[in-house]
Amino acid sequence: MQIMIESRNVWGNELTYVMPEDGQVAKAIRGLTGKKTIDNNDMEQLRTLGHSFLWVTKEEMELAKVAELVQA
């Protein structure tokens, strides 16, 4: 499974969020890790389970939502 992630600078710290934040994958990962963000260790463990990652931006996520609405 490909997991979409976004990097954000928060108070000088680069944090990685699973996108969309309200999606099932993000909720499941939050349930497993107990965190809103994932770190390199979390990503490595998910890779061992066969997952890969795709870096996205918030703008790309919004455009994808608009495209879904237009097609519907």
Predicted model as a PDB file, atoms N, CA, C, CB and O in Angstrom, pLDDT in the B-factor column:
MODEL        1                                                                  
ATOM      1  N   MET A   1       0.842  -1.174   0.000  1.00 91.00           N  
ATOM      2  CA  MET A   1       0.000   0.000   0.000  1.00 91.00           C  
ATOM      3  C   MET A   1       0.886   1.235   0.000  1.00 91.00           C  
ATOM      4  CB  MET A   1      -0.958  -0.001   1.212  1.00 91.00           C  
ATOM      5  O   MET A   1       1.906   1.279   0.689  1.00 91.00           O  
ATOM      6  N   GLN A   2       0.496   2.229  -0.769  1.00 93.00           N  
ATOM      7  CA  GLN A   2       1.232   3.483  -0.808  1.00 93.00           C  
ATOM      8  C   GLN A   2       0.579   4.464   0.159  1.00 93.00           C  
ATOM      9  CB  GLN A   2       1.273   4.066  -2.252  1.00 93.00           C  
ATOM     10  O   GLN A   2      -0.625   4.713   0.084  1.00 93.00           O  
ATOM     11  N   ILE A   3       1.371   5.011   1.056  1.00 95.00           N  
ATOM     12  CA  ILE A   3       0.889   5.939   2.070  1.00 95.00           C  
ATOM     13  C   ILE A   3       1.337   7.345   1.683  1.00 95.00           C  
ATOM     14  CB  ILE A   3       1.411   5.551   3.491  1.00 95.00           C  
ATOM     15  O   ILE A   3       2.525   7.589   1.477  1.00 95.00           O  
ATOM     16  N   MET A   4       0.377   8.269   1.586  1.00 93.00           N  
ATOM     17  CA  MET A   4       0.703   9.653   1.241  1.00 93.00           C  
ATOM     18  C   MET A   4       1.134  10.400   2.506  1.00 93.00           C  
ATOM     19  CB  MET A   4      -0.516  10.362   0.568  1.00 93.00           C  
ATOM     20  O   MET A   4       0.470  10.324   3.540  1.00 93.00           O  
ATOM     21  N   ILE A   5       2.249  11.118   2.411  1.00 95.00           N  
ATOM     22  CA  ILE A   5       2.761  11.864   3.549  1.00 95.00           C  
ATOM     23  C   ILE A   5       3.126  13.282   3.128  1.00 95.00           C  
ATOM     24  CB  ILE A   5       3.978  11.154   4.158  1.00 95.00           C  
ATOM     25  O   ILE A   5       3.418  13.546   1.962  1.00 95.00           O  
ATOM     26  N   GLU A   6       3.103  14.182   4.100  1.00 94.00           N  
ATOM     27  CA  GLU A   6       3.448  15.584   3.873  1.00 94.00           C  
ATOM     28  C   GLU A   6       4.407  16.028   4.966  1.00 94.00           C  
ATOM     29  CB  GLU A   6       2.174  16.488   3.847  1.00 94.00           C  
ATOM     30  O   GLU A   6       4.240  15.676   6.134  1.00 94.00           O  
ATOM     31  N   SER A   7       5.402  16.794   4.582  1.00 93.00           N  
ATOM     32  CA  SER A   7       6.364  17.344   5.531  1.00 93.00           C  
ATOM     33  C   SER A   7       5.962  18.780   5.847  1.00 93.00           C  
ATOM     34  CB  SER A   7       7.822  17.278   4.966  1.00 93.00           C  
ATOM     35  O   SER A   7       5.666  19.563   4.944  1.00 93.00           O  
ATOM     36  N   ARG A   8       5.952  19.122   7.143  1.00 92.00           N  
ATOM     37  CA  ARG A   8       5.626  20.485   7.565  1.00 92.00           C  
ATOM     38  C   ARG A   8       6.649  20.961   8.579  1.00 92.00           C  
ATOM     39  CB  ARG A   8       4.199  20.558   8.159  1.00 92.00           C  
ATOM     40  O   ARG A   8       7.140  20.193   9.406  1.00 92.00           O  
ATOM     41  N   ASN A   9       6.957  22.250   8.492  1.00 93.00           N  
ATOM     42  CA  ASN A   9       7.845  22.860   9.461  1.00 93.00           C  
ATOM     43  C   ASN A   9       6.984  23.472  10.558  1.00 93.00           C  
ATOM     44  CB  ASN A   9       8.771  23.930   8.796  1.00 93.00           C  
ATOM     45  O   ASN A   9       6.224  24.410  10.315  1.00 93.00           O  
ATOM     46  N   VAL A  10       7.111  22.932  11.767  1.00 94.00           N  
ATOM     47  CA  VAL A  10       6.327  23.400  12.905  1.00 94.00           C  
ATOM     48  C   VAL A  10       7.297  23.850  13.992  1.00 94.00           C  
ATOM     49  CB  VAL A  10       5.359  22.282  13.434  1.00 94.00           C  
ATOM     50  O   VAL A  10       8.002  23.037  14.590  1.00 94.00           O  
ATOM     51  N   TRP A  11       7.321  25.151  14.236  1.00 96.00           N  
ATOM     52  CA  TRP A  11       8.204  25.734  15.251  1.00 96.00           C  
ATOM     53  C   TRP A  11       9.657  25.298  15.040  1.00 96.00           C  
ATOM     54  CB  TRP A  11       7.733  25.334  16.659  1.00 96.00           C  
ATOM     55  O   TRP A  11      10.368  24.998  15.999  1.00 96.00           O  
ATOM     56  N   GLY A  12      10.085  25.267  13.781  1.00 96.00           N  
ATOM     57  CA  GLY A  12      11.471  24.929  13.473  1.00 96.00           C  
ATOM     58  C   GLY A  12      11.763  23.443  13.386  1.00 96.00           C  
ATOM     59  O   GLY A  12      12.911  23.053  13.173  1.00 96.00           O  
ATOM     60  N   ASN A  13      10.752  22.612  13.545  1.00 95.00           N  
ATOM     61  CA  ASN A  13      10.922  21.158  13.458  1.00 95.00           C  
ATOM     62  C   ASN A  13      10.221  20.633  12.213  1.00 95.00           C  
ATOM     63  CB  ASN A  13      10.370  20.457  14.728  1.00 95.00           C  
ATOM     64  O   ASN A  13       9.065  20.973  11.962  1.00 95.00           O  
ATOM     65  N   GLU A  14      10.918  19.801  11.427  1.00 94.00           N  
ATOM     66  CA  GLU A  14      10.295  19.156  10.269  1.00 94.00           C  
ATOM     67  C   GLU A  14       9.521  17.935  10.750  1.00 94.00           C  
ATOM     68  CB  GLU A  14      11.365  18.752   9.199  1.00 94.00           C  
ATOM     69  O   GLU A  14      10.105  16.986  11.273  1.00 94.00           O  
ATOM     70  N   LEU A  15       8.208  17.966  10.571  1.00 96.00           N  
ATOM     71  CA  LEU A  15       7.347  16.869  10.997  1.00 96.00           C  
ATOM     72  C   LEU A  15       6.684  16.238   9.780  1.00 96.00           C  
ATOM     73  CB  LEU A  15       6.281  17.362  12.003  1.00 96.00           C  
ATOM     74  O   LEU A  15       6.412  16.924   8.795  1.00 96.00           O  
ATOM     75  N   THR A  16       6.425  14.940   9.841  1.00 96.00           N  
ATOM     76  CA  THR A  16       5.820  14.213   8.735  1.00 96.00           C  
ATOM     77  C   THR A  16       4.423  13.751   9.144  1.00 96.00           C  
ATOM     78  CB  THR A  16       6.703  13.005   8.317  1.00 96.00           C  
ATOM     79  O   THR A  16       4.247  13.060  10.147  1.00 96.00           O  
ATOM     80  N   TYR A  17       3.434  14.151   8.341  1.00 95.00           N  
ATOM     81  CA  TYR A  17       2.038  13.818   8.587  1.00 95.00           C  
ATOM     82  C   TYR A  17       1.533  12.866   7.509  1.00 95.00           C  
ATOM     83  CB  TYR A  17       1.173  15.092   8.632  1.00 95.00           C  
ATOM     84  O   TYR A  17       1.908  12.985   6.343  1.00 95.00           O  
ATOM     85  N   VAL A  18       0.680  11.921   7.903  1.00 95.00           N  
ATOM     86  CA  VAL A  18       0.017  11.043   6.941  1.00 95.00           C  
ATOM     87  C   VAL A  18      -1.181  11.806   6.398  1.00 95.00           C  
ATOM     88  CB  VAL A  18      -0.417   9.670   7.596  1.00 95.00           C  
ATOM     89  O   VAL A  18      -1.938  12.408   7.159  1.00 95.00           O  
ATOM     90  N   MET A  19      -1.351  11.780   5.082  1.00 91.00           N  
ATOM     91  CA  MET A  19      -2.410  12.550   4.426  1.00 91.00           C  
ATOM     92  C   MET A  19      -3.435  11.611   3.799  1.00 91.00           C  
ATOM     93  CB  MET A  19      -1.817  13.490   3.352  1.00 91.00           C  
ATOM     94  O   MET A  19      -3.074  10.489   3.446  1.00 91.00           O  
ATOM     95  N   PRO A  20      -4.671  12.007   3.647  1.00 87.00           N  
ATOM     96  CA  PRO A  20      -5.281  13.125   4.336  1.00 87.00           C  
ATOM     97  C   PRO A  20      -5.395  12.809   5.820  1.00 87.00           C  
ATOM     98  CB  PRO A  20      -6.659  13.449   3.739  1.00 87.00           C  
ATOM     99  O   PRO A  20      -5.573  11.657   6.215  1.00 87.00           O  
ATOM    100  N   GLU A  21      -5.291  13.849   6.627  1.00 87.00           N  
ATOM    101  CA  GLU A  21      -5.243  13.637   8.079  1.00 87.00           C  
ATOM    102  C   GLU A  21      -6.499  12.994   8.635  1.00 87.00           C  
ATOM    103  CB  GLU A  21      -5.013  14.943   8.775  1.00 87.00           C  
ATOM    104  O   GLU A  21      -6.447  12.329   9.670  1.00 87.00           O  
ATOM    105  N   ASP A  22      -7.630  13.181   7.963  1.00 86.00           N  
ATOM    106  CA  ASP A  22      -8.877  12.584   8.452  1.00 86.00           C  
ATOM    107  C   ASP A  22      -9.200  11.263   7.760  1.00 86.00           C  
ATOM    108  CB  ASP A  22     -10.026  13.554   8.256  1.00 86.00           C  
ATOM    109  O   ASP A  22     -10.286  10.715   7.949  1.00 86.00           O  
ATOM    110  N   GLY A  23      -8.261  10.745   6.957  1.00 90.00           N  
ATOM    111  CA  GLY A  23      -8.477   9.494   6.233  1.00 90.00           C  
ATOM    112  C   GLY A  23      -8.282   8.262   7.107  1.00 90.00           C  
ATOM    113  O   GLY A  23      -7.744   8.345   8.211  1.00 90.00           O  
ATOM    114  N   GLN A  24      -8.724   7.128   6.597  1.00 95.00           N  
ATOM    115  CA  GLN A  24      -8.638   5.867   7.341  1.00 95.00           C  
ATOM    116  C   GLN A  24      -7.210   5.467   7.645  1.00 95.00           C  
ATOM    117  CB  GLN A  24      -9.312   4.763   6.571  1.00 95.00           C  
ATOM    118  O   GLN A  24      -6.914   5.000   8.744  1.00 95.00           O  
ATOM    119  N   VAL A  25      -6.311   5.649   6.669  1.00 94.00           N  
ATOM    120  CA  VAL A  25      -4.918   5.251   6.874  1.00 94.00           C  
ATOM    121  C   VAL A  25      -4.300   6.081   7.993  1.00 94.00           C  
ATOM    122  CB  VAL A  25      -4.102   5.411   5.567  1.00 94.00           C  
ATOM    123  O   VAL A  25      -3.637   5.538   8.878  1.00 94.00           O  
ATOM    124  N   ALA A  26      -4.514   7.389   7.958  1.00 94.00           N  
ATOM    125  CA  ALA A  26      -3.961   8.264   9.000  1.00 94.00           C  
ATOM    126  C   ALA A  26      -4.516   7.886  10.377  1.00 94.00           C  
ATOM    127  CB  ALA A  26      -4.279   9.746   8.687  1.00 94.00           C  
ATOM    128  O   ALA A  26      -3.779   7.850  11.362  1.00 94.00           O  
ATOM    129  N   LYS A  27      -5.804   7.607  10.434  1.00 96.00           N  
ATOM    130  CA  LYS A  27      -6.414   7.234  11.718  1.00 96.00           C  
ATOM    131  C   LYS A  27      -5.835   5.916  12.232  1.00 96.00           C  
ATOM    132  CB  LYS A  27      -7.950   7.119  11.575  1.00 96.00           C  
ATOM    133  O   LYS A  27      -5.581   5.770  13.428  1.00 96.00           O  
ATOM    134  N   ALA A  28      -5.627   4.963  11.332  1.00 95.00           N  
ATOM    135  CA  ALA A  28      -5.068   3.668  11.739  1.00 95.00           C  
ATOM    136  C   ALA A  28      -3.634   3.832  12.237  1.00 95.00           C  
ATOM    137  CB  ALA A  28      -5.111   2.667  10.564  1.00 95.00           C  
ATOM    138  O   ALA A  28      -3.257   3.241  13.249  1.00 95.00           O  
ATOM    139  N   ILE A  29      -2.836   4.629  11.534  1.00 95.00           N  
ATOM    140  CA  ILE A  29      -1.448   4.838  11.954  1.00 95.00           C  
ATOM    141  C   ILE A  29      -1.399   5.588  13.275  1.00 95.00           C  
ATOM    142  CB  ILE A  29      -0.663   5.609  10.877  1.00 95.00           C  
ATOM    143  O   ILE A  29      -0.569   5.280  14.130  1.00 95.00           O  
ATOM    144  N   ARG A  30      -2.285   6.580  13.455  1.00 95.00           N  
ATOM    145  CA  ARG A  30      -2.349   7.286  14.751  1.00 95.00           C  
ATOM    146  C   ARG A  30      -2.714   6.309  15.866  1.00 95.00           C  
ATOM    147  CB  ARG A  30      -3.383   8.450  14.697  1.00 95.00           C  
ATOM    148  O   ARG A  30      -2.176   6.389  16.970  1.00 95.00           O  
ATOM    149  N   GLY A  31      -3.631   5.390  15.573  1.00 95.00           N  
ATOM    150  CA  GLY A  31      -4.015   4.396  16.572  1.00 95.00           C  
ATOM    151  C   GLY A  31      -2.857   3.489  16.953  1.00 95.00           C  
ATOM    152  O   GLY A  31      -2.715   3.112  18.116  1.00 95.00           O  
ATOM    153  N   LEU A  32      -2.028   3.137  15.975  1.00 93.00           N  
ATOM    154  CA  LEU A  32      -0.892   2.251  16.240  1.00 93.00           C  
ATOM    155  C   LEU A  32       0.260   2.974  16.933  1.00 93.00           C  
ATOM    156  CB  LEU A  32      -0.402   1.638  14.943  1.00 93.00           C  
ATOM    157  O   LEU A  32       0.870   2.441  17.859  1.00 93.00           O  
ATOM    158  N   THR A  33       0.554   4.198  16.475  1.00 94.00           N  
ATOM    159  CA  THR A  33       1.722   4.907  17.009  1.00 94.00           C  
ATOM    160  C   THR A  33       1.388   5.787  18.205  1.00 94.00           C  
ATOM    161  CB  THR A  33       2.346   5.752  15.929  1.00 94.00           C  
ATOM    162  O   THR A  33       2.263   6.089  19.017  1.00 94.00           O  
ATOM    163  N   GLY A  34       0.141   6.196  18.321  1.00 96.00           N  
ATOM    164  CA  GLY A  34      -0.239   7.109  19.397  1.00 96.00           C  
ATOM    165  C   GLY A  34       0.208   8.539  19.133  1.00 96.00           C  
ATOM    166  O   GLY A  34       0.253   9.359  20.051  1.00 96.00           O  
ATOM    167  N   LYS A  35       0.548   8.847  17.852  1.00 96.00           N  
ATOM    168  CA  LYS A  35       1.028  10.176  17.492  1.00 96.00           C  
ATOM    169  C   LYS A  35       0.332  10.657  16.221  1.00 96.00           C  
ATOM    170  CB  LYS A  35       2.559  10.170  17.301  1.00 96.00           C  
ATOM    171  O   LYS A  35      -0.122   9.852  15.408  1.00 96.00           O  
ATOM    172  N   LYS A  36       0.254  11.991  16.058  1.00 94.00           N  
ATOM    173  CA  LYS A  36      -0.277  12.563  14.829  1.00 94.00           C  
ATOM    174  C   LYS A  36       0.754  12.517  13.706  1.00 94.00           C  
ATOM    175  CB  LYS A  36      -0.729  13.999  15.068  1.00 94.00           C  
ATOM    176  O   LYS A  36       0.394  12.527  12.528  1.00 94.00           O  
ATOM    177  N   THR A  37       2.016  12.467  14.063  1.00 96.00           N  
ATOM    178  CA  THR A  37       3.093  12.462  13.075  1.00 96.00           C  
ATOM    179  C   THR A  37       3.792  11.111  13.080  1.00 96.00           C  
ATOM    180  CB  THR A  37       4.105  13.595  13.358  1.00 96.00           C  
ATOM    181  O   THR A  37       3.654  10.327  14.019  1.00 96.00           O  
ATOM    182  N   ILE A  38       4.550  10.850  12.005  1.00 97.00           N  
ATOM    183  CA  ILE A  38       5.364   9.637  11.975  1.00 97.00           C  
ATOM    184  C   ILE A  38       6.818  10.040  11.829  1.00 97.00           C  
ATOM    185  CB  ILE A  38       4.930   8.687  10.816  1.00 97.00           C  
ATOM    186  O   ILE A  38       7.130  11.078  11.245  1.00 97.00           O  
ATOM    187  N   ASP A  39       7.691   9.229  12.355  1.00 96.00           N  
ATOM    188  CA  ASP A  39       9.126   9.515  12.261  1.00 96.00           C  
ATOM    189  C   ASP A  39       9.792   8.440  11.404  1.00 96.00           C  
ATOM    190  CB  ASP A  39       9.784   9.580  13.681  1.00 96.00           C  
ATOM    191  O   ASP A  39       9.127   7.535  10.899  1.00 96.00           O  
ATOM    192  N   ASN A  40      11.095   8.549  11.249  1.00 96.00           N  
ATOM    193  CA  ASN A  40      11.828   7.603  10.398  1.00 96.00           C  
ATOM    194  C   ASN A  40      11.664   6.162  10.861  1.00 96.00           C  
ATOM    195  CB  ASN A  40      13.303   7.961  10.370  1.00 96.00           C  
ATOM    196  O   ASN A  40      11.562   5.255  10.035  1.00 96.00           O  
ATOM    197  N   ASN A  41      11.639   5.944  12.169  1.00 96.00           N  
ATOM    198  CA  ASN A  41      11.460   4.588  12.693  1.00 96.00           C  
ATOM    199  C   ASN A  41      10.091   4.034  12.306  1.00 96.00           C  
ATOM    200  CB  ASN A  41      11.623   4.576  14.224  1.00 96.00           C  
ATOM    201  O   ASN A  41       9.980   2.881  11.889  1.00 96.00           O  
ATOM    202  N   ASP A  42       9.055   4.850  12.443  1.00 97.00           N  
ATOM    203  CA  ASP A  42       7.707   4.415  12.053  1.00 97.00           C  
ATOM    204  C   ASP A  42       7.670   4.056  10.572  1.00 97.00           C  
ATOM    205  CB  ASP A  42       6.668   5.516  12.360  1.00 97.00           C  
ATOM    206  O   ASP A  42       7.093   3.042  10.180  1.00 97.00           O  
ATOM    207  N   MET A  43       8.299   4.909   9.750  1.00 96.00           N  
ATOM    208  CA  MET A  43       8.311   4.671   8.309  1.00 96.00           C  
ATOM    209  C   MET A  43       9.065   3.387   7.972  1.00 96.00           C  
ATOM    210  CB  MET A  43       8.941   5.861   7.578  1.00 96.00           C  
ATOM    211  O   MET A  43       8.636   2.619   7.112  1.00 96.00           O  
ATOM    212  N   GLU A  44      10.172   3.160   8.641  1.00 97.00           N  
ATOM    213  CA  GLU A  44      10.950   1.943   8.388  1.00 97.00           C  
ATOM    214  C   GLU A  44      10.148   0.698   8.750  1.00 97.00           C  
ATOM    215  CB  GLU A  44      12.267   1.972   9.183  1.00 97.00           C  
ATOM    216  O   GLU A  44      10.172  -0.293   8.020  1.00 97.00           O  
ATOM    217  N   GLN A  45       9.440   0.745   9.871  1.00 96.00           N  
ATOM    218  CA  GLN A  45       8.628  -0.406  10.272  1.00 96.00           C  
ATOM    219  C   GLN A  45       7.485  -0.646   9.293  1.00 96.00           C  
ATOM    220  CB  GLN A  45       8.073  -0.199  11.682  1.00 96.00           C  
ATOM    221  O   GLN A  45       7.164  -1.794   8.984  1.00 96.00           O  
ATOM    222  N   LEU A  46       6.868   0.427   8.803  1.00 96.00           N  
ATOM    223  CA  LEU A  46       5.809   0.286   7.809  1.00 96.00           C  
ATOM    224  C   LEU A  46       6.364  -0.269   6.494  1.00 96.00           C  
ATOM    225  CB  LEU A  46       5.121   1.641   7.567  1.00 96.00           C  
ATOM    226  O   LEU A  46       5.687  -1.037   5.810  1.00 96.00           O  
ATOM    227  N   ARG A  47       7.598   0.118   6.139  1.00 97.00           N  
ATOM    228  CA  ARG A  47       8.230  -0.427   4.927  1.00 97.00           C  
ATOM    229  C   ARG A  47       8.440  -1.930   5.062  1.00 97.00           C  
ATOM    230  CB  ARG A  47       9.579   0.275   4.653  1.00 97.00           C  
ATOM    231  O   ARG A  47       8.269  -2.662   4.087  1.00 97.00           O  
ATOM    232  N   THR A  48       8.809  -2.406   6.259  1.00 97.00           N  
ATOM    233  CA  THR A  48       9.019  -3.848   6.440  1.00 97.00           C  
ATOM    234  C   THR A  48       7.717  -4.622   6.255  1.00 97.00           C  
ATOM    235  CB  THR A  48       9.606  -4.133   7.831  1.00 97.00           C  
ATOM    236  O   THR A  48       7.735  -5.815   5.953  1.00 97.00           O  
ATOM    237  N   LEU A  49       6.588  -3.938   6.438  1.00 96.00           N  
ATOM    238  CA  LEU A  49       5.285  -4.568   6.219  1.00 96.00           C  
ATOM    239  C   LEU A  49       4.824  -4.438   4.770  1.00 96.00           C  
ATOM    240  CB  LEU A  49       4.247  -3.954   7.146  1.00 96.00           C  
ATOM    241  O   LEU A  49       3.726  -4.874   4.422  1.00 96.00           O  
ATOM    242  N   GLY A  50       5.674  -3.831   3.919  1.00 96.00           N  
ATOM    243  CA  GLY A  50       5.351  -3.744   2.507  1.00 96.00           C  
ATOM    244  C   GLY A  50       4.768  -2.419   2.048  1.00 96.00           C  
ATOM    245  O   GLY A  50       4.375  -2.295   0.889  1.00 96.00           O  
ATOM    246  N   HIS A  51       4.703  -1.440   2.913  1.00 96.00           N  
ATOM    247  CA  HIS A  51       4.151  -0.142   2.542  1.00 96.00           C  
ATOM    248  C   HIS A  51       5.234   0.738   1.925  1.00 96.00           C  
ATOM    249  CB  HIS A  51       3.528   0.552   3.767  1.00 96.00           C  
ATOM    250  O   HIS A  51       6.418   0.588   2.227  1.00 96.00           O  
ATOM    251  N   SER A  52       4.815   1.649   1.065  1.00 96.00           N  
ATOM    252  CA  SER A  52       5.721   2.641   0.495  1.00 96.00           C  
ATOM    253  C   SER A  52       5.118   4.018   0.752  1.00 96.00           C  
ATOM    254  CB  SER A  52       5.955   2.395  -1.042  1.00 96.00           C  
ATOM    255  O   SER A  52       3.983   4.130   1.215  1.00 96.00           O  
ATOM    256  N   PHE A  53       5.877   5.055   0.450  1.00 96.00           N  
ATOM    257  CA  PHE A  53       5.451   6.410   0.768  1.00 96.00           C  
ATOM    258  C   PHE A  53       5.513   7.300  -0.462  1.00 96.00           C  
ATOM    259  CB  PHE A  53       6.311   6.992   1.884  1.00 96.00           C  
ATOM    260  O   PHE A  53       6.396   7.160  -1.308  1.00 96.00           O  
ATOM    261  N   LEU A  54       4.558   8.217  -0.543  1.00 92.00           N  
ATOM    262  CA  LEU A  54       4.496   9.205  -1.605  1.00 92.00           C  
ATOM    263  C   LEU A  54       4.384  10.571  -0.945  1.00 92.00           C  
ATOM    264  CB  LEU A  54       3.297   8.933  -2.582  1.00 92.00           C  
ATOM    265  O   LEU A  54       3.427  10.845  -0.220  1.00 92.00           O  
ATOM    266  N   TRP A  55       5.380  11.435  -1.205  1.00 92.00           N  
ATOM    267  CA  TRP A  55       5.356  12.790  -0.648  1.00 92.00           C  
ATOM    268  C   TRP A  55       4.366  13.628  -1.438  1.00 92.00           C  
ATOM    269  CB  TRP A  55       6.773  13.438  -0.675  1.00 92.00           C  
ATOM    270  O   TRP A  55       4.439  13.677  -2.666  1.00 92.00           O  
ATOM    271  N   VAL A  56       3.452  14.281  -0.759  1.00 90.00           N  
ATOM    272  CA  VAL A  56       2.464  15.153  -1.392  1.00 90.00           C  
ATOM    273  C   VAL A  56       2.435  16.484  -0.658  1.00 90.00           C  
ATOM    274  CB  VAL A  56       1.054  14.494  -1.396  1.00 90.00           C  
ATOM    275  O   VAL A  56       2.983  16.620   0.436  1.00 90.00           O  
ATOM    276  N   THR A  57       1.783  17.467  -1.279  1.00 88.00           N  
ATOM    277  CA  THR A  57       1.579  18.762  -0.632  1.00 88.00           C  
ATOM    278  C   THR A  57       0.092  18.934  -0.343  1.00 88.00           C  
ATOM    279  CB  THR A  57       2.114  19.932  -1.522  1.00 88.00           C  
ATOM    280  O   THR A  57      -0.745  18.243  -0.923  1.00 88.00           O  
ATOM    281  N   LYS A  58      -0.220  19.836   0.534  1.00 82.00           N  
ATOM    282  CA  LYS A  58      -1.616  20.106   0.867  1.00 82.00           C  
ATOM    283  C   LYS A  58      -2.379  20.570  -0.379  1.00 82.00           C  
ATOM    284  CB  LYS A  58      -1.710  21.170   1.987  1.00 82.00           C  
ATOM    285  O   LYS A  58      -3.549  20.235  -0.563  1.00 82.00           O  
ATOM    286  N   GLU A  59      -1.699  21.346  -1.231  1.00 84.00           N  
ATOM    287  CA  GLU A  59      -2.324  21.833  -2.460  1.00 84.00           C  
ATOM    288  C   GLU A  59      -2.689  20.670  -3.386  1.00 84.00           C  
ATOM    289  CB  GLU A  59      -1.386  22.813  -3.184  1.00 84.00           C  
ATOM    290  O   GLU A  59      -3.757  20.673  -3.999  1.00 84.00           O  
ATOM    291  N   GLU A  60      -1.799  19.677  -3.486  1.00 85.00           N  
ATOM    292  CA  GLU A  60      -2.088  18.507  -4.315  1.00 85.00           C  
ATOM    293  C   GLU A  60      -3.297  17.745  -3.786  1.00 85.00           C  
ATOM    294  CB  GLU A  60      -0.869  17.581  -4.377  1.00 85.00           C  
ATOM    295  O   GLU A  60      -4.106  17.244  -4.566  1.00 85.00           O  
ATOM    296  N   MET A  61      -3.422  17.657  -2.473  1.00 80.00           N  
ATOM    297  CA  MET A  61      -4.558  16.962  -1.871  1.00 80.00           C  
ATOM    298  C   MET A  61      -5.855  17.702  -2.181  1.00 80.00           C  
ATOM    299  CB  MET A  61      -4.368  16.828  -0.346  1.00 80.00           C  
ATOM    300  O   MET A  61      -6.867  17.073  -2.491  1.00 80.00           O  
ATOM    301  N   GLU A  62      -5.832  19.041  -2.101  1.00 82.00           N  
ATOM    302  CA  GLU A  62      -7.029  19.829  -2.396  1.00 82.00           C  
ATOM    303  C   GLU A  62      -7.425  19.694  -3.862  1.00 82.00           C  
ATOM    304  CB  GLU A  62      -6.798  21.305  -2.046  1.00 82.00           C  
ATOM    305  O   GLU A  62      -8.609  19.575  -4.177  1.00 82.00           O  
ATOM    306  N   LEU A  63      -6.433  19.713  -4.767  1.00 84.00           N  
ATOM    307  CA  LEU A  63      -6.728  19.533  -6.186  1.00 84.00           C  
ATOM    308  C   LEU A  63      -7.328  18.164  -6.459  1.00 84.00           C  
ATOM    309  CB  LEU A  63      -5.468  19.722  -7.016  1.00 84.00           C  
ATOM    310  O   LEU A  63      -8.227  18.042  -7.292  1.00 84.00           O  
ATOM    311  N   ALA A  64      -6.852  17.138  -5.780  1.00 80.00           N  
ATOM    312  CA  ALA A  64      -7.392  15.791  -5.955  1.00 80.00           C  
ATOM    313  C   ALA A  64      -8.851  15.734  -5.501  1.00 80.00           C  
ATOM    314  CB  ALA A  64      -6.549  14.766  -5.172  1.00 80.00           C  
ATOM    315  O   ALA A  64      -9.668  15.070  -6.138  1.00 80.00           O  
ATOM    316  N   LYS A  65      -9.185  16.423  -4.406  1.00 81.00           N  
ATOM    317  CA  LYS A  65     -10.575  16.452  -3.927  1.00 81.00           C  
ATOM    318  C   LYS A  65     -11.460  17.134  -4.948  1.00 81.00           C  
ATOM    319  CB  LYS A  65     -10.679  17.172  -2.566  1.00 81.00           C  
ATOM    320  O   LYS A  65     -12.563  16.661  -5.222  1.00 81.00           O  
ATOM    321  N   VAL A  66     -10.995  18.250  -5.523  1.00 85.00           N  
ATOM    322  CA  VAL A  66     -11.769  18.961  -6.531  1.00 85.00           C  
ATOM    323  C   VAL A  66     -11.976  18.077  -7.755  1.00 85.00           C  
ATOM    324  CB  VAL A  66     -11.071  20.273  -6.927  1.00 85.00           C  
ATOM    325  O   VAL A  66     -13.073  18.030  -8.311  1.00 85.00           O  
ATOM    326  N   ALA A  67     -10.927  17.379  -8.174  1.00 83.00           N  
ATOM    327  CA  ALA A  67     -11.035  16.490  -9.335  1.00 83.00           C  
ATOM    328  C   ALA A  67     -12.055  15.388  -9.095  1.00 83.00           C  
ATOM    329  CB  ALA A  67      -9.674  15.875  -9.665  1.00 83.00           C  
ATOM    330  O   ALA A  67     -12.794  15.021 -10.009  1.00 83.00           O  
ATOM    331  N   GLU A  68     -12.108  14.855  -7.875  1.00 82.00           N  
ATOM    332  CA  GLU A  68     -13.102  13.825  -7.542  1.00 82.00           C  
ATOM    333  C   GLU A  68     -14.514  14.388  -7.648  1.00 82.00           C  
ATOM    334  CB  GLU A  68     -12.857  13.270  -6.122  1.00 82.00           C  
ATOM    335  O   GLU A  68     -15.414  13.729  -8.169  1.00 82.00           O  
ATOM    336  N   LEU A  69     -14.705  15.617  -7.146  1.00 85.00           N  
ATOM    337  CA  LEU A  69     -16.036  16.237  -7.195  1.00 85.00           C  
ATOM    338  C   LEU A  69     -16.475  16.493  -8.633  1.00 85.00           C  
ATOM    339  CB  LEU A  69     -16.042  17.553  -6.405  1.00 85.00           C  
ATOM    340  O   LEU A  69     -17.650  16.330  -8.963  1.00 85.00           O  
ATOM    341  N   VAL A  70     -15.553  16.885  -9.470  1.00 88.00           N  
ATOM    342  CA  VAL A  70     -15.885  17.182 -10.867  1.00 88.00           C  
ATOM    343  C   VAL A  70     -16.287  15.900 -11.596  1.00 88.00           C  
ATOM    344  CB  VAL A  70     -14.686  17.856 -11.584  1.00 88.00           C  
ATOM    345  O   VAL A  70     -17.200  15.917 -12.422  1.00 88.00           O  
ATOM    346  N   GLN A  71     -15.605  14.783 -11.291  1.00 84.00           N  
ATOM    347  CA  GLN A  71     -15.904  13.519 -11.958  1.00 84.00           C  
ATOM    348  C   GLN A  71     -17.206  12.898 -11.466  1.00 84.00           C  
ATOM    349  CB  GLN A  71     -14.765  12.545 -11.753  1.00 84.00           C  
ATOM    350  O   GLN A  71     -17.827  12.115 -12.185  1.00 84.00           O  
ATOM    351  N   ALA A  72     -17.621  13.233 -10.267  1.00 67.00           N  
ATOM    352  CA  ALA A  72     -18.815  12.608  -9.675  1.00 67.00           C  
ATOM    353  C   ALA A  72     -20.097  13.074 -10.289  1.00 67.00           C  
ATOM    354  CB  ALA A  72     -18.862  12.869  -8.216  1.00 67.00           C  
ATOM    355  O   ALA A  72     -21.172  12.630  -9.885  1.00 67.00           O  
TER     356      ALA A  72                                                      
ENDMDL                                                                          
END                                                                             
